[in-house]
């Protein structure tokens, strides 16, 4: 089910490679890791935007994603690089055959439990996780609340992952990056994306679809809708100096 969701999501997933000022890259730059020839694993690499930035700087990258469509777009975006290994798999099912200098999980649902975090720590010296700890979107929040569809639980996941790392004596550094953005999108594209997220865990009925379309069209102008999005991306970064078997 999750593979199908992300295959659909890949159709509209961004492919721009302007990630120089993104939270994850800012953290790696601060920790002086961008100039080193590292062995990197990117868990939930998506369309490969970060791979395009990191590949020229890395010794090697293992790019992992559950979605075949995401990997197809990522390979196309990064076809000039020869130091990327592509793997289609759920992180929990993947059996790595090497250890890494750095493990990335940038907005990745692949690292959301104690077990997945422990596995990440076992295979890497440095770890970096980013998640949304605040995500407010006016129309989407209104619709989710009315239809009793929960928002993604990334905030709770973030705090739980922090607690596990702290308990293991890894004491991660925590940073928060707030954004406040107003942008315009076509009403039809908003409708399709919102339906995709609403149906992630539960089917949307024809009556619900009609109501969602009515809400969006009633707030649109000339086929466009103005979205006000407030977000906070939070990051966990740590160095694992412990014996992995001791976690």
ABEGO torsion letter per residue (X at the ends): XAAAAAAAAAAABBABABAAABAAAAAAAAAGAAABBBBBBBBGAEAGAAAAAAAAABABBBBBBABAAAAAAAAAAAAABAABBBBBBBAAABBBABBBABBBBBGBAABABAAAAAAAAAABABBBBBBBABBBBAAAAAAAAAAGBBBBAAAAAAAAAAAAAAAAGAGBBBBBBBBBBBBBBBAAAAAAAAAAAAAAABBBBAAAAAAAAAAAAAABBGGBBBBBBBBBBBBBBBBBABBAAAX
